[in-house]
Amino acid sequence: MPSFVSPGRTRRAPRHVSINRTEQAVLVRVHDELDMCSAAKVRVGLGQALLLALREGPPCLEIDLGAVPFADSTGLAVLAGLASAARSCRVQVRLTGVRPSVRRVLDLTGLAALFPPAVAVTPVPSRRAATGHP
C-alpha cells in the first residue's frame, strides 16, 4: 500500500507520475508521452492519486498533462478509465496544461467531454522563449 502525501509534499509514484496534495486538489503531473510503453505505470500512479483523494481528500484530481507531447489510444484508455472510476467515486477530475496536439486527440475522440467543464489548454513556451537561446 502506498504511503500517502501530506499537503504541500510531493510523492513520486511510478516513474511517469508525481503526486502532490494541496488543500484544493490532489495534483498529478504526468511526465513524458502517454502511450503503450508508459500506460501501465501511469495507470498505477493515477490509481494511487485517486485513492489519496478518496481517503484523505480533497475529492478533486487535477491532472497536469503539460509535459505530455503525445498520447496514443492506450494512453487515452487510461484517462477514460480514470474518468469512469473517479465519477463512480464522486471525485472530480480536471485536466490542465494540455498541449494542442493532445487536446486535438481528446476532442476528436470525444474524450474531452469526460473532463468537464472543459479541457484547459495552456500554451507551451517555445524552447527559445524558455531558455533565451535558439
C-alpha positions as CSV (number, residue, x, y, z in Angstrom):
1,M,0.0,0.0,0.0
2,P,1.4,3.4,-0.9
3,S,2.4,5.9,1.7
4,F,0.2,9.0,1.3
5,V,1.2,12.6,1.0
6,S,0.7,15.5,3.4
7,P,-0.5,18.8,1.9
8,G,2.4,20.5,0.1
9,R,4.6,17.4,-0.1
10,T,5.4,15.6,-3.3
11,R,5.5,11.9,-3.8
12,R,6.9,10.3,-6.9
13,A,4.6,7.5,-7.9
14,P,5.7,5.1,-10.7
15,R,8.4,6.8,-12.9
16,H,6.0,8.7,-15.2
17,V,3.8,10.3,-12.5
18,S,4.3,12.6,-9.5
19,I,1.6,13.3,-6.9
20,N,1.2,16.4,-4.7
21,R,-1.7,17.1,-2.3
22,T,-2.9,20.6,-1.6
23,E,-5.9,21.8,0.3
24,Q,-7.9,22.2,-3.0
25,A,-6.9,19.1,-5.0
26,V,-4.7,16.1,-5.4
27,L,-2.3,17.3,-8.1
28,V,-0.9,14.7,-10.5
29,R,1.8,15.6,-13.0
30,V,2.3,13.1,-15.9
31,H,5.8,13.1,-17.3
32,D,6.6,12.2,-21.0
33,E,4.4,10.5,-23.5
34,L,1.2,8.8,-22.6
35,D,1.4,5.7,-24.8
36,M,1.6,2.0,-24.8
37,C,5.0,2.0,-23.2
38,S,4.0,4.2,-20.2
39,A,0.3,3.4,-19.8
40,A,0.7,0.7,-17.1
41,K,2.9,2.9,-14.9
42,V,0.7,6.0,-15.4
43,R,-2.4,3.9,-14.6
44,V,-0.9,2.8,-11.3
45,G,0.1,6.4,-10.4
46,L,-3.3,7.7,-11.3
47,G,-4.9,4.9,-9.2
48,Q,-2.7,6.0,-6.2
49,A,-3.8,9.6,-6.7
50,L,-7.5,8.5,-6.8
51,L,-7.1,6.5,-3.6
52,L,-5.4,9.5,-2.0
53,A,-8.3,11.8,-3.0
54,L,-10.8,9.2,-1.6
55,R,-9.0,8.5,1.7
56,E,-7.6,11.9,2.6
57,G,-9.3,14.4,0.3
58,P,-10.0,16.7,-1.2
59,P,-12.2,14.8,-3.7
60,C,-10.7,16.5,-6.7
61,L,-7.9,15.3,-9.0
62,E,-6.1,17.8,-11.2
63,I,-4.1,16.0,-13.9
64,D,-1.3,18.2,-15.4
65,L,-0.5,17.0,-18.9
66,G,1.8,19.9,-19.7
67,A,4.8,17.5,-20.1
68,V,2.8,15.1,-22.4
69,P,3.6,15.8,-26.0
70,F,1.8,12.7,-27.3
71,A,-1.0,10.3,-26.3
72,D,-1.9,7.2,-28.2
73,S,-5.1,5.0,-27.8
74,T,-3.6,3.1,-24.9
75,G,-2.9,6.4,-23.0
76,L,-6.4,7.7,-23.9
77,A,-7.9,4.5,-22.4
78,V,-6.0,5.2,-19.2
79,L,-7.6,8.7,-19.0
80,A,-11.0,7.3,-19.8
81,G,-10.7,4.6,-17.2
82,L,-9.7,7.2,-14.6
83,A,-12.6,9.4,-15.5
84,S,-15.0,6.4,-15.1
85,A,-13.5,5.3,-11.8
86,A,-13.5,8.9,-10.4
87,R,-17.1,9.5,-11.4
88,S,-18.2,6.4,-9.6
89,C,-16.4,7.5,-6.5
90,R,-17.7,11.1,-6.8
91,V,-14.2,12.5,-7.3
92,Q,-13.9,15.5,-9.8
93,V,-11.2,15.2,-12.4
94,R,-9.7,18.2,-14.3
95,L,-7.1,18.2,-17.0
96,T,-4.7,21.1,-17.1
97,G,-1.7,22.1,-19.3
98,V,-3.0,20.0,-22.2
99,R,-0.9,20.6,-25.3
100,P,-2.7,21.4,-28.5
101,S,-1.7,18.0,-30.1
102,V,-3.1,16.1,-27.1
103,R,-6.2,18.3,-26.9
104,R,-6.9,17.6,-30.6
105,V,-6.9,13.9,-30.0
106,L,-9.2,14.3,-26.9
107,D,-11.6,16.4,-29.0
108,L,-11.6,14.1,-32.0
109,T,-12.3,11.0,-29.8
110,G,-14.9,12.8,-27.7
111,L,-12.9,12.1,-24.5
112,A,-12.7,15.8,-23.7
113,A,-16.3,15.6,-22.7
114,L,-15.3,13.2,-19.8
115,F,-13.4,16.1,-18.1
116,P,-16.0,18.9,-17.7
117,P,-16.3,21.8,-17.8
118,A,-13.5,21.7,-20.5
119,V,-10.0,20.6,-21.0
120,A,-7.8,23.5,-20.2
121,V,-5.2,24.4,-22.8
122,T,-2.1,26.1,-21.6
123,P,0.3,27.4,-24.2
124,V,3.7,25.7,-24.2
125,P,6.5,28.2,-24.4
126,S,8.9,27.6,-27.2
127,R,12.4,26.3,-26.4
128,R,13.8,29.7,-27.4
129,A,11.5,31.6,-25.1
130,A,12.2,29.2,-22.2
131,T,15.9,29.3,-22.4
132,G,16.6,32.5,-24.2
133,H,18.6,30.6,-26.8
134,P,17.6,29.4,-30.3
